[in-house]
């Protein structure tokens, strides 16, 4: 499976936010600089992740962000849903396919 550039930026953004110290809020320019991506792309990714509840933002003109969950509680499907939720995602959900979320990548 090939991931879009946006999906890759989302994965790296989540990892970067995960490595930030607890309660540390990071701005989109700081994320962009750390990941080496354009600021507008970082802002778009962070806003999308915020809209779906994977990150939360603070009020203000800087729009600083932090994770809402631990990284190990976020699945690949959660991240991919940020880009475009599938029309029929029942077969993509680990709990539906395998009845066991720990078997997400095993056949």
Secondary structure, 3 states (H helix, E strand, C coil): CCCCHHHHHHHHHHHHHHHCCCCCCECHHHHHHHHCCCHHHHHHHHHHHHHCCCEEECCCCCCCEEECCCHHHCCHHHHHHHHCCCCCCCCCCHHHHCCCHHHCCCC
